Structures are given as C-alpha cells and as structure tokens.
C-alpha cells in the first residue's frame, strides 16, 4: 500500500518528531540548517525552483490521472497527453506566480519574468515521455500480469492508482464529512475490452498508471513506521508489471546541487516500504528528472543494507530529538556551518554578514 494510517493520533495528526525523507536529507546536508529550520523554525527565502518543483509535479500527476478516449496508437496517445501538458503548464504558471508573489521573503537574485510557460510545458512533456515508456512496455507485454483482473473489474491492488474518473480513497473515510453526498469523480469511465482481445493503448495507459498522491484527498497520504518514529510521502509507485518501483520526481537535472540527496531519499523510501510491508523489498528505485527527460536508477537496499539503515536512521532520529521539541534554546555545542551545502541559506548568510 502506498499509504497507511498513523499508529497514533489519527490521520490528520502531524508531528515534527518523526523522521522524514526531507528532514533526513536536510540533516545530512547541513546539521546547522536542520537545527535553524526544523527546530528554531527560521525560514529561508522562497526560491522559484522550490515553488515550481511542487507545482510541476502536481501538473504531471494531474495528467496521469486522466483517461484517454478513442486512442489507437502511441503517437495519438502522445498527442493527446502533450495537449494536456500545454493546458497544465498555463495553470502551473498562474499557481506558481501567485505563490511567488505572496511569499513574504523571496530570493533577491531570482525574478519571475525569467519563468516561461513553454519551459514549464516542456518539463511536463518530459515527465510524460518517461511515463509513456512504461505505457509502451505495458502494451508490448499485452497488459502485463494484471490485465485479466482489470477486465473482470477486480482490482489487483488494495489501494488503486487514483483517476479522475474514480472516487478517491481516503486513509480513514469515516473522517470525511458527507462523503456519499459529494460528487468526487469526473465523467471519465473506463471501458475494458473482452477477455481474449489484445490490449489497447487506452488499457495500457490505465494499467501502467502509477499510484500518485490524490489531490482530492485532504488527509496525509503517507507511510508510517509501525513504531511511529518515521513517516514518508511517496511521489509515484509503479506496479503494472508485478514489481514495485518507487519513483521520485525532480524538476531539474542530475547535475543539480541537490542531486546527491536523491539516493538518500530513495533509500529512505525503500527502507520505509520494507518496514511497513512485512519485510517486502521493493524491486526498483528511480529518480525522474523533468529537465532531461532522464531516469536515474539506484541499487535497491538489500536486507543487510536495510538493517544498516535502521541503525543509522535510529541514531539520526535520536540526535534530532536531543535538540529538543518546540521552542528550544541554542545548544551548548552549536552545529558547525557547512561548506555551501545545497539548499543551505543560513550558513552562507552568516558568512556574508561576518565578512
């Protein structure tokens, strides 16, 4: 399952005491940045790439949740979803601009005039190119191992991949007010072929569609460690071929200064999946860079590596807790500044002001 129920406090409870992929990678990049940001609550100025990284992912996932109609070839499928990319890029531009202009503190070296709708559309199309590789593989595999189940209206996964044409799945539906009175699904029904018919391109898209965070679900869609001390929110989970692959979407490219954090992030997700799925190892972990398009593959942690990561994560989590929860005082041994770590504003800020 790509998400679960918190072990305590209900699905809407949030706590900064849990170890997450973002807190882990920030801590590994710069402990001073982690302390100032996560413990003291000092915000750094907003950056345009930071905003676009979120809105571009939302735009891509919105298209993945769509259902194509009357498609008979890969070229037609590409034309259809690329047309949606242009529409989503325009909305992405408007949403991102609003977030940028409403930010109380922005990076002085960045200007919204440098953002291009065409560039946003290009990146969304690049993400679709990567997904279309999955769709084509699914088509060539005649739908993969789950085609028969889908055609019999029997879902092979306890948590299906969300689609605009289906009702969303909430971690705890009892907490959703007036669920039955709301209209959740758009008019995008799925029509399956007969039992012995070859797979269609529309079916291949439907089957290959990954699990993504459903924007209609207001509850956290996370995996929670059984002991409650770690949690993580996945980007994409591919399952169409009988394997489980975890994908993290990046709006930049592998030469980004943040690229070194990707393996730490994916290792954390693979470890968390193992801990929350009865010791099941995932079959693949990948980064999808929208500026390419480019896939980056990483070696999946084996059982020995998982044990090593457990020890490492518990140690880091313990050190985080030792810094205190809520309002805290500066520690006696203040973390040393980093050497221009990715995303670290405060170390550079301090050096500039000292100089």
DRENDO-1510 file (C-alpha; in Angstrom, 1 decimal, always signed):
<recs>
REC; n; res; u; v; w
REC; 1; UNK; +0.0; +0.0; +0.0 .
REC; 2; UNK; +1.4; +3.4; -0.9 .
REC; 3; UNK; -0.1; +5.0; +2.2 .
REC; 4; UNK; -1.2; +3.9; +5.7 .
REC; 5; UNK; -2.8; +5.0; +8.9 .
REC; 6; UNK; -0.8; +6.8; +11.6 .
REC; 7; UNK; -0.1; +4.4; +14.5 .
REC; 8; UNK; -1.5; +7.0; +16.9 .
REC; 9; UNK; -3.2; +10.4; +16.8 .
REC; 10; UNK; -5.3; +9.8; +13.7 .
REC; 11; UNK; -4.5; +10.5; +10.1 .
REC; 12; UNK; -4.7; +14.3; +10.4 .
REC; 13; UNK; -2.1; +14.5; +13.2 .
REC; 14; UNK; +1.3; +15.9; +12.2 .
REC; 15; UNK; +4.4; +15.8; +14.3 .
REC; 16; UNK; +7.9; +17.1; +13.6 .
REC; 17; UNK; +9.4; +14.4; +15.9 .
REC; 18; UNK; +9.0; +11.8; +13.1 .
REC; 19; UNK; +11.9; +11.2; +10.8 .
REC; 20; UNK; +11.0; +12.0; +7.2 .
REC; 21; UNK; +12.9; +12.0; +3.9 .
REC; 22; UNK; +13.1; +15.8; +3.9 .
REC; 23; UNK; +14.3; +16.1; +7.4 .
REC; 24; UNK; +16.8; +13.3; +6.9 .
REC; 25; UNK; +18.3; +14.8; +3.7 .
REC; 26; UNK; +18.4; +18.3; +5.2 .
REC; 27; UNK; +20.2; +16.9; +8.3 .
REC; 28; UNK; +22.7; +15.0; +6.2 .
REC; 29; UNK; +23.4; +18.1; +4.1 .
REC; 30; UNK; +23.8; +20.5; +7.0 .
REC; 31; UNK; +23.1; +20.0; +10.6 .
REC; 32; UNK; +23.1; +23.7; +11.3 .
REC; 33; UNK; +20.5; +24.3; +8.6 .
REC; 34; UNK; +18.4; +21.5; +10.1 .
REC; 35; UNK; +18.6; +23.0; +13.5 .
REC; 36; UNK; +17.7; +26.5; +12.4 .
REC; 37; UNK; +14.9; +25.5; +10.1 .
REC; 38; UNK; +13.3; +22.4; +11.7 .
REC; 39; UNK; +13.9; +23.3; +15.4 .
REC; 40; UNK; +14.1; +27.0; +15.6 .
REC; 41; UNK; +11.6; +27.5; +12.8 .
REC; 42; UNK; +13.7; +30.1; +10.9 .
REC; 43; UNK; +12.5; +30.1; +7.3 .
REC; 44; UNK; +14.8; +30.9; +4.4 .
REC; 45; UNK; +13.7; +33.0; +1.4 .
REC; 46; UNK; +11.4; +31.3; -1.1 .
REC; 47; UNK; +13.0; +30.3; -4.4 .
REC; 48; UNK; +11.3; +29.9; -7.8 .
REC; 49; UNK; +12.7; +26.4; -8.4 .
REC; 50; UNK; +11.4; +25.4; -5.0 .
REC; 51; UNK; +7.9; +26.5; -5.9 .
REC; 52; UNK; +8.0; +25.1; -9.4 .
REC; 53; UNK; +9.2; +21.7; -8.1 .
REC; 54; UNK; +5.9; +21.3; -6.4 .
REC; 55; UNK; +3.6; +22.7; -9.0 .
REC; 56; UNK; +5.2; +20.9; -11.9 .
REC; 57; UNK; +4.8; +17.5; -10.1 .
REC; 58; UNK; +1.2; +18.3; -9.4 .
REC; 59; UNK; +0.6; +19.2; -13.1 .
REC; 60; UNK; +2.2; +16.0; -14.3 .
REC; 61; UNK; +0.3; +13.8; -11.8 .
REC; 62; UNK; -3.0; +15.6; -12.8 .
REC; 63; UNK; -2.4; +14.3; -16.4 .
REC; 64; UNK; -1.5; +10.8; -15.2 .
REC; 65; UNK; -4.9; +10.7; -13.5 .
REC; 66; UNK; -6.7; +11.3; -16.8 .
REC; 67; UNK; -8.2; +8.7; -19.1 .
REC; 68; UNK; -7.6; +8.8; -22.9 .
REC; 69; UNK; -10.5; +8.2; -25.2 .
REC; 70; UNK; -10.5; +6.8; -28.8 .
REC; 71; UNK; -6.8; +6.3; -28.9 .
REC; 72; UNK; -5.4; +3.8; -31.4 .
REC; 73; UNK; -1.6; +4.4; -31.4 .
REC; 74; UNK; +1.3; +5.6; -29.3 .
REC; 75; UNK; +1.5; +8.7; -31.5 .
REC; 76; UNK; -2.1; +9.5; -30.8 .
REC; 77; UNK; -1.6; +8.9; -27.1 .
REC; 78; UNK; +1.4; +11.3; -27.1 .
REC; 79; UNK; -0.5; +14.0; -29.0 .
REC; 80; UNK; -3.4; +13.7; -26.5 .
REC; 81; UNK; -1.4; +14.0; -23.3 .
REC; 82; UNK; +1.0; +16.6; -24.8 .
REC; 83; UNK; -2.0; +18.7; -25.5 .
REC; 84; UNK; -3.0; +18.4; -21.8 .
REC; 85; UNK; +0.6; +19.4; -20.9 .
REC; 86; UNK; +0.1; +22.8; -22.5 .
REC; 87; UNK; -3.1; +23.4; -20.5 .
REC; 88; UNK; -1.5; +22.3; -17.3 .
REC; 89; UNK; +1.6; +24.4; -17.9 .
REC; 90; UNK; -0.5; +27.5; -18.1 .
REC; 91; UNK; -2.3; +26.7; -14.8 .
REC; 92; UNK; +1.1; +25.7; -13.3 .
REC; 93; UNK; +2.4; +29.2; -14.3 .
REC; 94; UNK; -0.5; +31.0; -12.7 .
REC; 95; UNK; -0.5; +29.0; -9.5 .
REC; 96; UNK; +3.3; +29.3; -9.1 .
REC; 97; UNK; +3.2; +33.1; -9.8 .
REC; 98; UNK; +0.6; +33.5; -7.1 .
REC; 99; UNK; +2.8; +31.6; -4.6 .
REC; 100; UNK; +5.8; +33.6; -5.5 .
REC; 101; UNK; +4.2; +37.0; -5.3 .
REC; 102; UNK; +2.5; +36.1; -1.9 .
REC; 103; UNK; +5.8; +34.9; -0.4 .
REC; 104; UNK; +6.9; +37.2; +2.4 .
REC; 105; UNK; +10.5; +36.6; +1.7 .
REC; 106; UNK; +11.9; +35.9; -1.7 .
REC; 107; UNK; +15.4; +35.3; -3.1 .
REC; 108; UNK; +16.6; +38.7; -4.4 .
REC; 109; UNK; +18.6; +37.1; -7.2 .
REC; 110; UNK; +15.5; +35.5; -8.8 .
REC; 111; UNK; +12.9; +37.1; -11.0 .
REC; 112; UNK; +9.5; +35.8; -12.1 .
REC; 113; UNK; +10.0; +37.3; -15.5 .
REC; 114; UNK; +12.5; +34.5; -16.2 .
REC; 115; UNK; +9.8; +31.9; -15.9 .
REC; 116; UNK; +8.4; +30.7; -19.3 .
REC; 117; UNK; +5.2; +28.8; -19.9 .
REC; 118; UNK; +6.8; +27.0; -22.8 .
REC; 119; UNK; +9.6; +25.8; -20.5 .
REC; 120; UNK; +7.0; +24.5; -18.0 .
REC; 121; UNK; +5.2; +22.7; -20.7 .
REC; 122; UNK; +8.5; +21.2; -21.9 .
REC; 123; UNK; +9.2; +19.7; -18.5 .
REC; 124; UNK; +5.7; +18.3; -18.1 .
REC; 125; UNK; +6.0; +16.7; -21.5 .
REC; 126; UNK; +9.4; +15.3; -20.5 .
REC; 127; UNK; +7.7; +13.6; -17.5 .
REC; 128; UNK; +5.0; +12.2; -19.8 .
REC; 129; UNK; +7.8; +10.9; -22.1 .
REC; 130; UNK; +9.1; +8.8; -19.2 .
REC; 131; UNK; +5.7; +7.5; -18.3 .
REC; 132; UNK; +4.9; +6.7; -22.0 .
REC; 133; UNK; +7.9; +4.4; -21.9 .
REC; 134; UNK; +6.0; +2.5; -19.2 .
REC; 135; UNK; +2.8; +2.5; -21.2 .
REC; 136; UNK; +4.6; +1.2; -24.3 .
REC; 137; UNK; +6.2; -1.6; -22.3 .
REC; 138; UNK; +2.8; -2.5; -20.8 .
REC; 139; UNK; +1.3; -2.5; -24.3 .
REC; 140; UNK; +4.1; -4.8; -25.7 .
REC; 141; UNK; +3.6; -7.1; -22.7 .
REC; 142; UNK; -0.1; -7.3; -23.7 .
REC; 143; UNK; -1.2; -5.5; -20.5 .
REC; 144; UNK; +1.1; -7.4; -18.1 .
REC; 145; UNK; +0.1; -9.9; -15.4 .
REC; 146; UNK; -3.0; -7.9; -14.2 .
REC; 147; UNK; -4.9; -7.5; -17.5 .
REC; 148; UNK; -7.4; -10.2; -16.7 .
REC; 149; UNK; -8.1; -8.9; -13.3 .
REC; 150; UNK; -8.7; -5.4; -14.6 .
REC; 151; UNK; -11.0; -6.6; -17.3 .
REC; 152; UNK; -13.0; -8.6; -14.7 .
REC; 153; UNK; -13.3; -5.3; -12.6 .
REC; 154; UNK; -11.2; -6.9; -9.9 .
REC; 155; UNK; -8.6; -4.5; -8.6 .
REC; 156; UNK; -5.2; -6.2; -8.1 .
REC; 157; UNK; -4.1; -3.6; -5.6 .
REC; 158; UNK; -5.8; -2.8; -2.2 .
REC; 159; UNK; -5.1; +0.9; -2.9 .
REC; 160; UNK; -5.7; +1.6; -6.6 .
REC; 161; UNK; -3.9; +4.2; -8.7 .
REC; 162; UNK; -6.2; +7.3; -8.5 .
REC; 163; UNK; -8.0; +8.5; -11.5 .
REC; 164; UNK; -10.3; +11.5; -12.0 .
REC; 165; UNK; -13.0; +9.1; -13.2 .
REC; 166; UNK; -13.0; +7.1; -9.9 .
REC; 167; UNK; -13.8; +8.0; -6.3 .
REC; 168; UNK; -10.8; +8.9; -4.2 .
REC; 169; UNK; -9.6; +6.6; -1.4 .
REC; 170; UNK; -9.1; +8.1; +2.0 .
REC; 171; UNK; -6.9; +6.7; +4.7 .
REC; 172; UNK; -9.9; +6.9; +7.1 .
REC; 173; UNK; -13.1; +7.6; +5.2 .
REC; 174; UNK; -15.1; +7.9; +8.4 .
REC; 175; UNK; -13.3; +11.2; +9.0 .
REC; 176; UNK; -14.6; +12.6; +5.7 .
REC; 177; UNK; -17.8; +14.6; +6.1 .
REC; 178; UNK; -20.7; +13.9; +3.8 .
REC; 179; UNK; -18.6; +11.6; +1.6 .
REC; 180; UNK; -21.7; +10.0; +0.0 .
REC; 181; UNK; -23.2; +13.4; -0.8 .
REC; 182; UNK; -20.3; +14.7; -2.7 .
REC; 183; UNK; -19.5; +14.2; -6.4 .
REC; 184; UNK; -15.9; +13.1; -6.4 .
REC; 185; UNK; -15.4; +11.5; -9.9 .
REC; 186; UNK; -15.4; +13.3; -13.2 .
REC; 187; UNK; -17.2; +11.7; -16.2 .
REC; 188; UNK; -14.2; +9.6; -17.4 .
REC; 189; UNK; -15.4; +6.0; -17.2 .
REC; 190; UNK; -13.1; +3.2; -18.2 .
REC; 191; UNK; -14.2; +0.8; -20.9 .
REC; 192; UNK; -12.4; -2.6; -20.9 .
REC; 193; UNK; -12.1; -5.0; -23.9 .
REC; 194; UNK; -13.2; -8.6; -24.0 .
REC; 195; UNK; -11.3; -11.4; -22.2 .
REC; 196; UNK; -9.4; -12.6; -25.2 .
REC; 197; UNK; -8.9; -9.3; -27.0 .
REC; 198; UNK; -5.4; -7.8; -27.3 .
REC; 199; UNK; -4.7; -4.9; -25.0 .
REC; 200; UNK; -5.5; -1.5; -26.3 .
REC; 201; UNK; -3.4; +1.7; -25.8 .
REC; 202; UNK; -6.1; +3.1; -23.5 .
REC; 203; UNK; -5.9; -0.1; -21.4 .
REC; 204; UNK; -2.1; +0.1; -21.3 .
REC; 205; UNK; -2.3; +3.7; -20.0 .
REC; 206; UNK; -4.8; +2.7; -17.4 .
REC; 207; UNK; -2.9; -0.4; -16.2 .
REC; 208; UNK; +0.5; +1.4; -16.2 .
REC; 209; UNK; -0.7; +4.4; -14.4 .
REC; 210; UNK; +1.3; +4.7; -11.1 .
REC; 211; UNK; -0.1; +5.5; -7.7 .
REC; 212; UNK; +0.2; +9.2; -7.1 .
REC; 213; UNK; -0.9; +11.5; -4.3 .
REC; 214; UNK; -4.6; +12.2; -5.0 .
REC; 215; UNK; -5.2; +16.0; -4.8 .
REC; 216; UNK; -8.8; +15.4; -3.7 .
REC; 217; UNK; -7.7; +13.7; -0.5 .
REC; 218; UNK; -7.1; +16.2; +2.2 .
REC; 219; UNK; -5.7; +13.6; +4.6 .
REC; 220; UNK; -2.0; +12.8; +4.7 .
REC; 221; UNK; -1.1; +10.1; +2.2 .
REC; 222; UNK; +2.0; +8.7; +3.9 .
REC; 223; UNK; +3.6; +5.6; +5.0 .
REC; 224; UNK; +4.0; +5.4; +8.8 .
REC; 225; UNK; +6.6; +3.3; +10.6 .
REC; 226; UNK; +4.8; +0.8; +12.9 .
REC; 227; UNK; +6.6; +2.3; +15.9 .
REC; 228; UNK; +5.6; +5.8; +14.9 .
REC; 229; UNK; +9.0; +7.4; +14.7 .
REC; 230; UNK; +9.3; +7.7; +10.9 .
REC; 231; UNK; +7.0; +8.6; +8.0 .
REC; 232; UNK; +7.3; +9.3; +4.3 .
REC; 233; UNK; +5.2; +10.5; +1.4 .
REC; 234; UNK; +5.9; +8.9; -2.0 .
REC; 235; UNK; +5.7; +10.6; -5.4 .
REC; 236; UNK; +5.0; +7.7; -7.7 .
REC; 237; UNK; +4.6; +3.9; -7.2 .
REC; 238; UNK; +4.8; +1.8; -10.4 .
REC; 239; UNK; +3.2; -1.7; -10.1 .
REC; 240; UNK; +1.9; -2.7; -13.5 .
REC; 241; UNK; +4.4; -5.4; -14.2 .
REC; 242; UNK; +4.1; -7.2; -10.9 .
REC; 243; UNK; +7.1; -5.3; -9.5 .
REC; 244; UNK; +7.1; -2.4; -7.0 .
REC; 245; UNK; +9.2; +0.6; -8.1 .
REC; 246; UNK; +9.4; +3.8; -6.2 .
REC; 247; UNK; +9.9; +7.0; -8.3 .
REC; 248; UNK; +10.8; +10.4; -7.1 .
REC; 249; UNK; +10.1; +13.3; -9.4 .
REC; 250; UNK; +12.7; +16.1; -9.7 .
REC; 251; UNK; +12.1; +19.2; -11.8 .
REC; 252; UNK; +15.8; +19.8; -12.5 .
REC; 253; UNK; +18.5; +17.6; -13.8 .
REC; 254; UNK; +21.1; +15.2; -12.3 .
REC; 255; UNK; +23.8; +18.0; -12.2 .
REC; 256; UNK; +21.7; +19.9; -9.7 .
REC; 257; UNK; +23.4; +20.6; -6.4 .
REC; 258; UNK; +20.6; +18.7; -4.7 .
REC; 259; UNK; +21.2; +15.6; -6.8 .
REC; 260; UNK; +23.4; +13.9; -4.1 .
REC; 261; UNK; +20.4; +13.8; -1.8 .
REC; 262; UNK; +18.3; +11.7; -4.1 .
REC; 263; UNK; +19.8; +8.4; -3.2 .
REC; 264; UNK; +19.4; +9.1; +0.5 .
REC; 265; UNK; +15.8; +10.0; -0.2 .
REC; 266; UNK; +15.0; +6.9; -2.2 .
REC; 267; UNK; +16.9; +4.6; +0.2 .
REC; 268; UNK; +14.7; +6.0; +3.0 .
REC; 269; UNK; +11.6; +5.2; +1.0 .
REC; 270; UNK; +12.8; +1.7; +0.2 .
REC; 271; UNK; +13.6; +1.2; +3.9 .
REC; 272; UNK; +10.2; +2.5; +4.9 .
REC; 273; UNK; +8.4; +0.3; +2.4 .
REC; 274; UNK; +10.2; -2.7; +3.8 .
REC; 275; UNK; +9.3; -1.7; +7.4 .
REC; 276; UNK; +5.6; -1.2; +6.5 .
REC; 277; UNK; +5.0; -4.1; +4.2 .
REC; 278; UNK; +6.0; -7.2; +6.1 .
REC; 279; UNK; +9.7; -7.0; +5.1 .
REC; 280; UNK; +8.9; -6.7; +1.4 .
REC; 281; UNK; +11.8; -5.3; -0.6 .
REC; 282; UNK; +10.9; -3.0; -3.5 .
REC; 283; UNK; +12.1; -4.0; -6.9 .
REC; 284; UNK; +13.4; -0.7; -8.1 .
REC; 285; UNK; +14.1; +2.9; -7.0 .
REC; 286; UNK; +14.4; +5.7; -9.6 .
REC; 287; UNK; +14.6; +9.4; -10.0 .
REC; 288; UNK; +12.8; +11.0; -12.9 .
REC; 289; UNK; +14.3; +14.4; -13.9 .
REC; 290; UNK; +11.9; +16.6; -15.9 .
REC; 291; UNK; +14.7; +18.7; -17.4 .
REC; 292; UNK; +16.0; +15.8; -19.3 .
REC; 293; UNK; +14.0; +13.7; -19.5 .
REC; 294; UNK; +16.2; +11.3; -17.7 .
REC; 295; UNK; +15.9; +8.3; -15.4 .
REC; 296; UNK; +18.4; +7.7; -12.7 .
REC; 297; UNK; +18.5; +4.2; -11.3 .
REC; 298; UNK; +19.8; +3.3; -7.9 .
REC; 299; UNK; +20.6; -0.1; -6.4 .
REC; 300; UNK; +17.8; -1.3; -4.1 .
REC; 301; UNK; +19.0; -1.8; -0.5 .
REC; 302; UNK; +19.2; -5.5; +0.3 .
REC; 303; UNK; +18.3; -7.0; +3.7 .
REC; 304; UNK; +21.8; -6.3; +5.2 .
REC; 305; UNK; +21.7; -2.7; +4.0 .
REC; 306; UNK; +18.1; -2.3; +5.4 .
REC; 307; UNK; +19.5; -3.4; +8.8 .
REC; 308; UNK; +22.3; -0.9; +8.5 .
REC; 309; UNK; +19.9; +1.9; +7.5 .
REC; 310; UNK; +17.7; +1.1; +10.5 .
REC; 311; UNK; +20.6; +1.6; +12.9 .
REC; 312; UNK; +21.7; +4.8; +11.1 .
REC; 313; UNK; +18.1; +6.3; +11.0 .
REC; 314; UNK; +17.5; +5.5; +14.7 .
REC; 315; UNK; +20.8; +7.2; +15.6 .
REC; 316; UNK; +20.0; +10.3; +13.5 .
REC; 317; UNK; +16.4; +10.4; +14.9 .
REC; 318; UNK; +17.8; +10.2; +18.4 .
REC; 319; UNK; +20.2; +13.1; +17.7 .
REC; 320; UNK; +17.3; +15.1; +16.3 .
REC; 321; UNK; +15.3; +14.6; +19.4 .
REC; 322; UNK; +18.2; +15.6; +21.6 .
REC; 323; UNK; +17.9; +19.1; +20.0 .
REC; 324; UNK; +14.5; +19.4; +21.7 .
REC; 325; UNK; +10.9; +19.8; +20.5 .
REC; 326; UNK; +9.0; +23.0; +20.1 .
REC; 327; UNK; +10.8; +26.3; +21.2 .
REC; 328; UNK; +14.4; +25.4; +22.1 .
REC; 329; UNK; +17.4; +27.3; +23.2 .
REC; 330; UNK; +20.7; +27.3; +21.2 .
REC; 331; UNK; +22.7; +24.2; +22.1 .
REC; 332; UNK; +25.9; +24.4; +24.0 .
REC; 333; UNK; +27.7; +22.9; +21.1 .
REC; 334; UNK; +26.3; +24.7; +18.1 .
REC; 335; UNK; +26.5; +22.8; +14.7 .
REC; 336; UNK; +29.3; +24.0; +12.5 .
REC; 337; UNK; +28.5; +25.8; +9.3 .
REC; 338; UNK; +28.5; +23.6; +6.2 .
REC; 339; UNK; +30.5; +24.1; +3.1 .
REC; 340; UNK; +27.8; +25.6; +0.9 .
REC; 341; UNK; +25.5; +22.6; +1.1 .
REC; 342; UNK; +22.6; +22.5; -1.3 .
REC; 343; UNK; +19.6; +24.5; +0.0 .
REC; 344; UNK; +21.5; +25.9; +3.0 .
REC; 345; UNK; +20.8; +29.6; +3.2 .
REC; 346; UNK; +21.8; +30.3; +6.8 .
REC; 347; UNK; +25.5; +29.2; +6.7 .
REC; 348; UNK; +26.1; +31.4; +3.6 .
REC; 349; UNK; +24.1; +34.2; +5.3 .
REC; 350; UNK; +26.2; +34.0; +8.4 .
REC; 351; UNK; +29.5; +34.1; +6.4 .
REC; 352; UNK; +28.4; +37.1; +4.4 .
REC; 353; UNK; +27.5; +39.1; +7.5 .
REC; 354; UNK; +30.6; +38.1; +9.4 .
REC; 355; UNK; +32.7; +39.2; +6.5 .
</recs>
